[in-house]
Amino acid sequence: MSTSTLPPGAVLARVSRLHLDWKRYVQRRLQPYGVTPKQLYVLRQLAERGPLLPSEVARMVHADRPSVSSMCRTMERAGWIATEPSDEDGRRRHIVLRSAGRELLRRVPADRWRSGATPIDPEACLSDAERRQLHALLGRMCQTLEGEMS
């Protein structure tokens, strides 16, 4: 099929399939560690950025607050995170990384989840210039959608 005959939505369908396939691949590789890709991402962000508000986590993982609350409860039961009152406003709660979460981050090797380090790298078939071009084009699509939604 030539690009001139691509039906509307074909690009988004391909991106969606690629994302889902990649997520499933990483999920299988993380299974022995008992952590999901989203949970690992949140733990990494907490390690890099420090305490986060639940609303910040929701934006980071592109999820609604109830989904993030559920995920955080699971992570809290595992002992990876805790919630603490904010220093500025005691009614607000911050999510903080606990020592068990740091230990999990140390145990999970990058070749289990990081694009470019895993045995399968979906970007490897692209040249550096193609990767930059694709990144820019997808960025334009994101900006268009964000502009329409705001």
Secondary structure, 3 states (H helix, E strand, C coil): CCHHHCCCCHHHHHHHHHHHHHHHHHHHHHHHHCCCHHHHHHHHHHHHHCCECHHHHHHHHCCCHHHHHHHHHHHHHCCCEEEEECCCCCCCEEEEECHHHHHHHHHCCHHHCCCCCCCCCHHHHCCHHHHHHHHHHHHHHHHHHHHHHC
